[in-house]
């Protein structure tokens, strides 16, 4: 029987038959696999796109109304022909930013308006041309960086002033386009205050996710104790540390929500809800930090076998109950109605109070320095969570058993 002839392909010896047989033997399957992969990618991309468009629909409606309104005001009421800067300023000021705050909208609006005004002024003084455009852009960016450190403000000021110089002169007069930009910016601010999204949505979602992660951390700690596995405790610590981006984002989300609730008449009734969310977020932040310390201590406790069999059972059960109580608190945070929140927060208070009543080393059958230290770490964590439900510090501490 003849052996297959060896040929060299990219420096590696391969049988000649195999080198040329692949495409004909596996061609159909390769085409089917590629088609299935491509079709799966298209389906996923379509789902993501549809979800993004559906989520952005309120902002799309806002931007459409704002641009059309600004264009109509500038054309019909002010008599300007083709007031494109009114519509563009309105669109840019609202934008698709992650957080369309009033400050951000004003920053962009002022940048657009000032950019058009600077361009109109320099166009009147210098005329049109390439070197005039370069001079306008240089001066506009210099002025922008002098006035504000925000990158959006600087970019919009420079862009708008450059467009003014490059586009044909408006028939509405030397500063007609500046007035159009002012109209668009004013419409953007007006729409933002009249038709804002629910200011509670973002902080509620972020806080709910943070509490869901905290519940998962405590559940992993419970499993680590029940299985006497320090690796699981370390995984819980890593998971707790990974919540830092959420913790960092919450203050900005709450600040934005409070700003919208103050300026938007339709959402002023939500100011008390935002104050409540602020307290819950602050105490949840402390609870997560305590959970990190707890997970780190659990690693040492498990490695040193500091818990008896009875203590393993009781501590594991307590951590599981605490995880469920935190989950109940997270569900309460996500309740948009007052009645739903009252029912959910009552359940969370009840479950957290039951956990607090068990935080006594003796009743948990815990002894020794390491085990008792772990129980002592649990006490401030539960107090923080109780305060997150609206209970005062004194009432929360009173629920703990005396040591």
Secondary structure, DSSP 8 states (H G I E B T S, - for coil): -----EEEETTEEEEHHHHHHHHHHHHHHHHHHHHHHHHHHHHHHHHHHHHHHHHTHHHHHHHHHHHHHHHHIIIIIS--SS-HHHHHHHHHHHTT-SS--HHHHHHHHHHHHHHHHHHHHHHHHH-SSHHHHHHHHHHHHHHHHHH---HHHHHHHHHHHHHHHHS---TT-TTHHHHHHHHHHHHHHHHHHHS---THHHHHHHHHHHHHHHHHHHHHHHHHHHHT-HHHHHHHHHHHHTTHHHHHHHHHHHHHHHHHHHH-GGGGGGHHHHHHHHHHHHHHHHHHHHHHHHHHHHHHHHHTT-S-HHHHHHHHHHHHHHHHHHHHHHHHHT--SHHHHHHHHHHHHHHHHHHHHT--TTTTT--SHHHHHHHHHHHHHHHHHHHHTT--HHHHHHTS---
